Amino acid sequence: MRSLPVRPAPMVDEMIQSLAVRTAAANFAHPNQLGLPTARGLRTEQRVAARLAELLDMPAEQLTSLTLSAYPPVLRGEAQRSQRTWLHRTEWACPRCSRLNGVVLRRWQLSLHPLCVQCPSLLTVVGTHREDSAPPDTAALDAQRLIAQDLEPERLHTAGAQRRFADLYLLCELVSATADQDWPRLPGWEHDLRAELSQPHSEWSRHPPDSPVRAAIVVFLCGRALANPARQRLLRGEAIERLAARDDDAARTLVRRFAPGALDTERRRPQVPSQRTQPVLASMIRTIQRLQRTRGLQPRHVPAWPVDATDSLIPTCDRRRELEHRAVTLHVLLAGRWHDPNAEVDARRDLGLRSHRRQRNAMLEGAVDATRAAHVVRIAERLIIQGLIDHQGLRQRLATPSGLLSTVRRQVAGLPVTSDVVLAAWCRLHQSPGPVDEATLASIRVFDRDLDPELRLRLREVLDDYLEGVDPAAVDTAQCPFVVDGRTA
């Protein structure tokens, strides 16, 4: 198809779907008529960008820069996974600016940006009508402008900005766990916003806030607290005290994560090996302990195959063996069991890996050299940047994927002929890189090779939607492999 007669230029920081809607309206057409899907999702955005590049006769790279994938993983999280993400599932827009020019900005799709700093105005969910409320006060505007500065392209990918975003996320998660009508104390405008909510509680670790109001009363408070060490200590202390008063596993988990130096009630960790006798192991343990204490990294966040961007869907046999060794080492360190001879066996079981014939602990045997230790630390840092995905939860959800295969085959037409075992294993590899037996891997390679790009994209979208509908609390926590016709996926 040739380029369109009317080709509007994208505005600075405009969301790709916003440009698609404006392009269709300017040419008196519906987006679907132009092959522009309106569904939400990072993968759909890539399709929209590629299509708009043809219709507007523009470089694909320029339009791809308007998608949410341009943000680092610490901000966008994982697409449609309900796992540590700033993305919400509805579009937020400015009730004033968007009404004038039809533009929706990309940054408004992040939960940390509930204010338009141009009007200024509190954002609203697209498709809903809200009467203009009182304008935000100076404290809220200042907090939003500070966050907006870090979202500028020249600062967005710097280590300092990403570290501030990660700290902001963790503090928001802690505060939102016990927020109610009486706590935390808020300034005037934000206090009035809270009066509009029937229940301000939000589990940021799984679901981002569903409204700009809910986001504003937490984001701005935590943003200001991070800029003031004394205020931050007070806020964290109050939140931890409120959590400690609750008697449930979720509260105890948060207390352990956010209270540096708190005693482990289940066991006391042994002393770190001597820097003189085992310098590499001692240094690695201290580094992982620091990341665990300050960033909340836990054993459940470790994938069985901690692949990086250079790895293919199915790494080679030697590469998989090395990845598994690094994953087991990191899992043992995060569990604080480097001294336990049975730690590796338990770690391999938790990760879904096959146990060695001989029980061993490579760390006790001095088999961790400086190169491998550096790789393990880099894996831990990369997991933090990616947003601490709960890989253990994903493994449990996909262990017995009741209804997954029938859903995939029903909603994705034209799949290459393959068995349920191969299809289930392919889905698991894409969601949480992990172990698959060698015979099945050969079939997965053939299946993946026969998938055209559009079909692969659709398959992953259906898989993401399926996982969102799985209630983690209803999943059996015991690790059990998915068995089809007597074979293990």
Beta strands, then each sheet from edge to edge (+ up, - down):
strand 1: 92-93
strand 2: 115-116
strand 3: 121-122
strand 4: 124-125
strand 5: 483-484
strand 6: 487-488
sheet 1: 1+ 4-
sheet 2: 2+ 3-
sheet 3: 5+ 6-
end
